[in-house]
Amino acid sequence: MKKLFVLLSLLCLAIAVYAFDYVPKSTDVNPFGNKVQTSQKTQQASAVSQPEMREIMNITEYFRYLPAEVHRHWTPYKADKDYEVAVRFKVNRDGTIADTQIVSTDYPAANASVLKAVKSGAPYQPLPRSYKQDSVKAQIILEYHKK
C-alpha cells in the first residue's frame, strides 16, 4: 500500500512537472477553463490574486491539481547537487491544511522551502463534493535538479 501511494505521488509529480511546460498563448484557454488575459493591468492584478478556477469534480482530478499548486508556490533552495524532499500534509474539506511534515529529504537545508511552498499555497481549493470524507492526506515529492 505504501509503495502504491509513493508511486501515485510520483505520477502526480510527473504530471505536474509536465503541466508546467505548457505556456498558454493569448488566444488559448488555460487548463482551468478561464480565458488567458493579456492586458498589462489584468496581468498585474492576476499576479497578486489567485486565478478564478473551476470546481474540481473528483479526487483523481484533485490529486492532479494539488501537486501542481504546491509546485507553483515553490522557490527551490539552490543547492550544489540534485535533491528531493517528500512532504506530507492533510487537506481539510475547505482546502485548509494541517499536520504538515517532511517525510524524507536528501538535503535538509531545502526543507524550509518545501514547507513554505505547501503553506503559502493554502488554502487550496475545497475537496470535491463527490469525495465524502472530511479530509485527505497527501504526500508530494519535490525534486531539484542542478543545471
C-alpha positions as CSV (number, residue, x, y, z in Angstrom):
1,M,0.0,0.0,0.0
2,K,2.8,2.4,0.9
3,K,4.6,1.6,-2.4
4,L,1.4,2.3,-4.3
5,F,1.0,5.6,-2.5
6,V,4.6,6.6,-3.4
7,L,4.1,5.6,-7.0
8,L,0.8,7.6,-7.2
9,S,2.7,10.6,-5.7
10,L,5.5,10.3,-8.2
11,L,2.9,10.1,-11.0
12,C,1.2,13.2,-9.8
13,L,4.5,15.0,-9.6
14,A,5.4,13.9,-13.1
15,I,2.1,15.2,-14.4
16,A,2.6,18.5,-12.5
17,V,6.0,19.0,-14.0
18,Y,4.7,18.2,-17.5
19,A,1.9,20.7,-17.0
20,F,4.4,23.4,-16.2
21,D,5.8,23.1,-19.7
22,Y,2.5,24.4,-21.1
23,V,2.6,28.1,-21.6
24,P,-0.7,29.5,-23.0
25,K,-0.8,32.0,-25.8
26,S,-3.0,35.0,-25.5
27,T,-5.8,33.2,-27.5
28,D,-5.5,29.9,-25.6
29,V,-7.7,28.8,-22.7
30,N,-5.8,27.7,-19.7
31,P,-6.3,24.3,-18.1
32,F,-8.7,25.7,-15.5
33,G,-11.2,26.9,-18.1
34,N,-10.5,30.7,-18.0
35,K,-9.6,32.8,-20.9
36,V,-6.0,34.0,-20.7
37,Q,-6.0,37.7,-20.1
38,T,-3.5,39.9,-21.9
39,S,-3.8,43.4,-20.7
40,Q,-1.0,44.8,-18.6
41,K,-3.4,45.9,-15.8
42,T,-5.0,42.5,-15.7
43,Q,-1.6,40.7,-15.7
44,Q,-0.6,42.8,-12.7
45,A,-3.8,42.0,-10.8
46,S,-3.6,38.3,-11.5
47,A,-0.1,38.2,-10.2
48,V,-1.4,39.4,-6.9
49,S,-4.5,37.2,-6.6
50,Q,-5.1,33.6,-7.5
51,P,-6.8,32.9,-10.8
52,E,-10.5,32.0,-10.8
53,M,-10.7,28.2,-11.1
54,R,-13.4,25.9,-12.0
55,E,-14.7,23.4,-9.4
56,I,-12.7,20.1,-9.2
57,M,-15.2,17.3,-9.6
58,N,-13.4,14.2,-8.3
59,I,-10.5,13.2,-6.1
60,T,-8.4,12.0,-9.0
61,E,-8.6,15.4,-10.6
62,Y,-7.8,16.9,-7.1
63,F,-4.6,14.9,-6.9
64,R,-3.5,16.4,-10.3
65,Y,-4.3,19.9,-9.1
66,L,-2.6,19.7,-5.7
67,P,1.0,18.8,-6.6
68,A,0.9,21.4,-9.4
69,E,-0.4,24.1,-6.9
70,V,2.4,23.2,-4.4
71,H,5.0,23.3,-7.1
72,R,3.7,26.7,-8.3
73,H,4.4,28.2,-4.9
74,W,7.8,26.5,-4.5
75,T,11.0,28.6,-4.8
76,P,13.6,25.8,-4.7
77,Y,16.5,26.1,-2.3
78,K,19.5,26.5,-4.7
79,A,22.0,23.7,-4.0
80,D,25.2,22.4,-5.5
81,K,23.6,18.9,-6.1
82,D,20.3,17.3,-7.0
83,Y,17.9,16.6,-4.2
84,E,14.3,15.6,-3.4
85,V,12.1,16.3,-0.5
86,A,8.9,14.4,0.3
87,V,6.3,16.4,2.3
88,R,3.0,15.0,3.8
89,F,0.0,17.1,4.9
90,K,-3.7,16.8,5.4
91,V,-6.1,18.8,3.3
92,N,-9.4,19.6,5.1
93,R,-12.8,19.8,3.3
94,D,-12.5,23.6,3.0
95,G,-9.0,23.5,1.5
96,T,-7.1,24.4,4.7
97,I,-4.2,22.3,5.6
98,A,-2.9,20.6,8.8
99,D,-0.2,18.2,10.0
100,T,2.4,19.3,7.6
101,Q,5.7,17.4,7.9
102,I,8.8,16.4,6.0
103,V,8.7,12.7,5.4
104,S,12.1,12.2,3.7
105,T,14.8,14.5,2.4
106,D,18.1,14.3,0.6
107,Y,19.1,17.8,1.5
108,P,17.8,19.1,4.9
109,A,18.7,22.7,4.0
110,A,15.8,22.6,1.5
111,N,13.1,21.5,3.9
112,A,12.1,25.0,4.8
113,S,11.5,26.0,1.2
114,V,9.3,22.9,0.7
115,L,7.2,23.6,3.9
116,K,6.8,27.2,2.8
117,A,5.5,26.1,-0.6
118,V,2.9,23.9,1.0
119,K,1.8,26.5,3.5
120,S,1.8,29.5,1.1
121,G,-0.5,27.7,-1.3
122,A,-3.1,27.2,1.3
123,P,-6.0,27.4,1.4
124,Y,-6.3,25.1,-1.6
125,Q,-9.5,24.5,-3.5
126,P,-12.1,22.7,-1.4
127,L,-12.2,18.9,-1.7
128,P,-14.6,17.7,-4.4
129,R,-18.2,17.3,-3.4
130,S,-18.2,13.7,-4.6
131,Y,-15.4,13.0,-2.0
132,K,-17.3,12.1,1.2
133,Q,-14.5,12.2,3.7
134,D,-13.8,15.4,5.7
135,S,-10.1,15.4,4.8
136,V,-7.5,13.7,2.7
137,K,-3.8,13.1,3.3
138,A,-1.4,14.0,0.5
139,Q,2.3,13.3,0.0
140,I,4.2,15.2,-2.6
141,I,7.8,14.8,-3.7
142,L,9.6,18.0,-4.9
143,E,12.7,17.5,-6.9
144,Y,15.6,19.9,-7.5
145,H,18.0,19.3,-10.4
146,K,21.1,21.4,-10.5
147,K,21.6,22.7,-14.0
